[in-house]
């Protein structure tokens, strides 16, 4: 057990890398969600309709699905130091543009582009995986994800007060702009302090870019099939903005987006073929093979963990308000506990994974998640409020600990493609959010929770096909020699 302990009060070596990287993630999430707690002021200043506000919320997450795939490729090719610094730098200027926007069109464009900063999470997964050994990587990734994810809660807690301190109708602009200033400065700090690998280690890069490498013909087909849900989620977002829902896009634009997504999938399929067509000519040596099934199972597990978290956080305050007849403030405080659990639950999930085994831990946590959502589906006004809150917090623990357990495995699949694997897995989290929120728009909260519980049961079955990372994986050094990397 002592091998799993980290001295978090240290600021040298791998622990320093952990601290500067989780804070980069913290800032990326603060910038990504800096508009949410100030939306009432923004709506009043620009005279936005409720439909326009809903559209901004959708636009904020629309780009994150493809962005996580793109960022995953970039981080594997260029390294996390450059990519994280660049992402923070660019997002700071987009943040300034949003704060200065004097029209809905400018606000919509900048909010859409800021969806890219939501991909920052992927970068740190590769960075932490480079610095921490297999016996500690789960805990380290959990701390990175849990503490960094708190950036959205920090925005909700601090920015309304900051806007009041600046004062006036334009106080929200200065509050949002201040997050851009901090992010701009920290992009330079991160570039100065971060290193891709410990001294003497090699940063392994993919042989080709444009798509993930697979190592068998069956995995190639599996990879193409697993890409479809991401495009389907984007089509669902277009539908939400189209005439059948918010009505902000007309039929012509909506159908153009559908056609564009089909063409984009076709282009990606060609890239997948370009990168992997060699497997039809000569088989990949056994030493260098990995099973794409591992990636697919992690994708589905993150869909039901992080995807459900995003969906539930979006509706939980209204659920408490309507079920127990609370004020908005009371309901908001109770619902905020679901996100606050990230601070301890994700690291705990990673630690359990390091300690008890990857597959066993993920199975246990997904099972707890299924039971937790089943309990939430049975909450009625007759429940004592403290019991309902306790059930919600318990469910939240399993959800976020499950997220930590997923990303305790991601860096152990194939080192040189950790960014791409993390990107695809992270994108599936957003796919889950789109899917579950769409379900919520048609059903009652009770059915909504039951749907997530059922999805978790299916996922639990899929996790049983996961293979425990054991032994070593192989990567090729620049001089052609093979280096073995411990994964257990």
PyMOL commands that set and color helices and strands:
alter all, ss='L'
color gray80, all
select helices_A, chain A and resi 2-4+13-32+36-46+50-62+64-78+80-100+104-131+134-149+151-166+171-193+217-241+251-280+286-288+292-324+328-340+342-356+358-377+385-410+415-440+445-463
alter helices_A, ss='H'
color red, helices_A
select strands_A, chain A and resi 472-476+482-486
alter strands_A, ss='S'
color yellow, strands_A
deselect
rebuild
show_as cartoon
